Amino acid sequence: MALRRVFITGGTGSIGSRLVEDIVNDGHFVYFSSRTIESGRQLIKKLQLSSQQAKAIKLDFDDSIDDFK
């Protein structure tokens, strides 16, 4: 079981992807945002993570807040 659940914005960027990797390696579960769900899936595949370790969430700050209700 994960120690904590962490949310990282911009998880597929150069800094964000490193944070995702490091935090998962520390035993935590990571939710991370990406502008597209496909780039999130690619990061999960690249880091060889399972659904028990991380989940990508599509989040674009250009979206209306109503899209998140």
Helices and strands as residue ranges (DSSP letters): E 5-8, H 14-25, E 29-34, H 37-46, E 54-58, G 65-68
